[in-house]
Structure formats: structure tokens, C-alpha cells
Amino acid sequence: MPGFVGLVTKQSYASAKSQLAVMLETIQYEPFYGSGTWANESLGAYVGWTSLKGSFSDGMPISNEREDIYLIFPGEEHPDCQSVPQLRSVAIKLPS
């Protein structure tokens, strides 16, 4: 079953990425799974995931237009056609 793993650590980037790879390998046991990783060394945040190829989660991570906010969503999303415009209209505006 697809899933996600992660670390929040003060370890070196190389050490954290290595541990993340081992963790990711344990959940990627089917050939029809895709996978990906995202890391922010300054935050000490490292995330990996598996997903069904071609699924909503296969396109992770999702970011805002400025690429300063990221979402890693393990699962499926089936929005109606008004969801994205509605979310954009109520989104909190962050200072530049």
C-alpha cells in the first residue's frame, strides 16, 4: 500500500538522505509503485513517499506559485471543478 516516511533531524544532509532512502525502500515493494522525495536541509525536514503510478499522489510535492509552501499528500483527491478557484479566493496572502 502506498505511504510516506520522513525525518526531522539535525543530521547532515547526506546522512539524512541515506536514512530516508532506506526507509523508502521498505515501503516500495511493488513494481507498480512510483516514489519521490523532498528535502529542506535548512529545516532538517526530509520526506519520501510511494504512490500508484499515474495517481494524484504521483505528482508530489505540490507547491504554491512562489514555491515557498509545499504539500505532500498521501492519498487521492477528486475535486469538483470549483475547488481550486475557491481555495485560491480564500487563501491567506503571505507577505513577499
C-alpha positions in Angstrom: 0.0 0.0 0.0 1.4 3.5 -0.8 2.6 5.6 2.0 5.1 8.2 3.2 8.1 8.4 5.5 10.0 11.2 6.9 12.7 12.6 9.2 13.1 15.8 11.1 16.7 15.9 12.2 19.9 17.9 12.7 21.9 15.2 11.0 24.0 16.0 7.9 22.2 16.2 4.6 24.0 13.1 3.3 23.2 11.0 6.4 19.5 12.0 6.5 19.1 11.4 2.7 20.7 7.9 3.2 18.3 7.1 6.1 15.4 8.3 4.1 16.3 6.1 1.2 16.4 3.0 3.5 13.0 3.9 4.9 11.5 4.5 1.5 12.9 1.2 0.2 10.9 -0.7 2.9 7.6 0.6 1.6 8.3 0.4 -2.1 7.9 -3.3 -2.6 5.6 -3.4 -5.6 6.8 -2.7 -9.2 3.7 -0.6 -9.9 4.6 2.0 -7.2 6.2 5.3 -8.1 8.2 7.2 -5.5 9.7 10.5 -4.7 11.5 12.6 -2.1 11.6 16.2 -0.9 14.2 17.7 1.4 14.8 21.0 3.0 18.3 20.9 4.7 17.8 24.2 6.5 14.7 22.9 8.2 16.1 19.4 8.7 13.0 18.1 7.0 13.2 15.0 4.7 10.1 13.3 3.3 9.7 10.3 1.0 6.6 8.7 -0.4 5.3 5.9 -2.6 2.2 6.1 -4.7 0.4 4.3 -7.5 1.9 5.5 -10.8 -0.5 7.9 -12.5 -2.4 8.7 -9.3 -3.0 12.1 -7.7 -0.1 11.4 -5.3 2.3 10.5 -8.1 2.7 14.3 -8.7 4.0 15.2 -5.3 5.1 17.6 -3.9 2.5 20.3 -4.7 3.7 23.9 -4.2 2.2 27.3 -4.4 3.2 29.6 -7.2 6.1 31.1 -5.3 7.4 27.6 -4.3 7.7 28.6 -0.7 4.9 26.4 0.6 4.8 22.6 -0.2 2.2 19.9 0.4 2.9 16.2 0.4 -0.5 14.5 0.2 -0.6 10.7 0.6 -3.9 9.7 -0.9 -6.3 10.6 -3.6 -8.2 13.8 -4.3 -11.2 14.1 -6.5 -12.2 17.8 -6.5 -15.1 19.3 -8.3 -14.2 21.9 -10.9 -14.7 24.8 -8.5 -12.3 23.6 -5.7 -9.1 25.2 -7.0 -10.6 28.7 -7.7 -12.5 28.6 -4.4 -9.3 27.7 -2.4 -7.4 30.5 -4.2 -10.1 33.0 -3.3 -9.8 32.3 0.4 -6.1 31.6 0.6 -4.1 33.6 3.2 -1.9 36.1 1.4 1.7 35.9 2.7 3.9 38.9 2.7 6.5 39.0 -0.1 
